[in-house]
């Protein structure tokens, strides 16, 4: 059975903190490029930064809205539910959502909340995931 996903108008915005170190921001951009090539459920995959790098979260959201996004999933590239995940990112989303009520903008769970994070950490450490 071939199930097609309607990706038209759907966007994924990966949100990272941002760094004064340009190479760190470039890592996020490369990750976004890799996601873009595999995220078949989304018409657009972009990144934005909370601070210290461009585009900003509002800038990234506005750009996707201008391109025709009707649904935007904001994926926090964070490992814990600190102030940025709990307050800052939702605040940025709410400000843009108020200006674009016809666009559905939602925040996905942050990476550290993923059930797969333990296996990934063990893999990075060189231990078998079932050890």
C-alpha positions in Angstrom: 0.0 0.0 0.0 1.5 3.3 -1.1 0.5 6.1 1.3 1.4 9.6 0.0 2.0 12.4 2.4 0.6 15.8 1.4 3.6 18.0 2.1 2.3 21.0 0.3 2.3 24.0 2.5 4.1 22.2 5.4 7.3 23.5 6.8 9.8 22.5 9.4 11.8 25.2 11.2 14.8 23.9 13.2 15.5 26.4 16.0 18.9 26.4 17.6 20.4 28.8 20.2 22.9 30.5 18.0 26.5 31.1 18.7 29.2 33.8 18.4 31.2 31.0 16.8 30.2 31.0 13.2 31.3 27.4 12.7 28.7 26.3 15.3 25.9 28.0 13.4 27.2 26.4 10.2 26.8 23.0 11.8 23.1 23.7 12.3 22.8 24.8 8.7 24.5 21.6 7.5 22.1 19.5 9.8 19.2 21.4 8.3 20.5 20.6 4.8 20.7 16.9 5.7 17.1 17.0 7.1 15.8 18.8 4.0 17.0 15.9 1.8 15.2 13.3 4.0 12.1 15.1 5.4 9.7 14.1 2.7 6.7 15.2 4.8 7.7 18.9 4.5 7.8 21.1 1.5 10.4 23.4 3.2 13.0 22.7 5.9 14.9 25.7 7.3 16.7 26.8 10.4 16.6 29.8 12.6 18.3 31.0 15.7 17.2 32.3 19.1 20.1 34.8 19.2 23.5 35.6 17.9 22.9 34.4 14.4 20.5 34.9 11.5 17.8 34.3 10.6 16.0 35.0 13.9 13.0 32.9 14.8 10.5 35.6 13.7 12.6 36.0 10.5 12.5 32.3 9.8 8.8 32.0 10.4 8.0 35.1 8.3 10.1 33.8 5.5 8.2 30.5 5.5 4.8 32.3 5.6 5.8 34.5 2.7 6.7 31.3 0.7 3.2 29.9 1.3 3.5 27.8 4.4 0.1 26.9 5.9 1.6 24.8 8.7 4.9 25.3 10.4 6.4 22.8 12.9 9.1 24.5 15.0 11.6 21.9 16.3 13.8 23.1 19.2 17.4 21.8 18.7 17.9 21.8 22.5 18.6 19.0 25.0 16.7 20.3 28.0 13.5 22.2 28.8 15.2 25.4 30.0 13.8 28.9 29.7 14.5 29.1 26.0 12.3 26.0 25.2 9.6 26.7 27.8 9.3 30.5 27.4 11.4 32.2 24.7 10.6 30.0 21.7 6.9 29.8 22.5 6.8 33.6 22.9 8.4 34.1 19.5 6.0 31.7 17.9 3.0 33.4 19.6 4.0 36.8 18.3 4.2 35.6 14.7 1.1 33.4 15.0 -0.9 36.5 16.0 0.1 38.2 12.8 -0.8 35.1 10.7 -3.9 33.5 12.2 -4.5 31.4 9.0 -1.1 29.6 9.5 -0.9 26.8 12.0 2.4 27.1 13.9 3.2 24.6 16.5 6.2 23.7 18.6 7.4 20.1 18.6 9.1 18.5 21.6 12.7 19.4 22.1 15.4 16.8 21.2 16.2 15.9 24.8 12.6 14.8 25.3 13.0 12.1 22.6 12.8 8.5 23.6 15.7 7.8 21.2 18.1 10.1 22.9 19.5 7.4 25.3 20.3 5.1 22.4 21.9 7.9 20.4 24.0 8.9 23.4 25.2 5.3 23.9 26.0 5.1 20.2 28.1 8.3 20.4 29.9 6.9 23.4 30.7 3.7 21.5 28.6 1.4 23.7 25.9 -1.0 22.4 22.5 0.5 22.9 21.2 -2.6 24.7 24.1 -2.8 27.1 
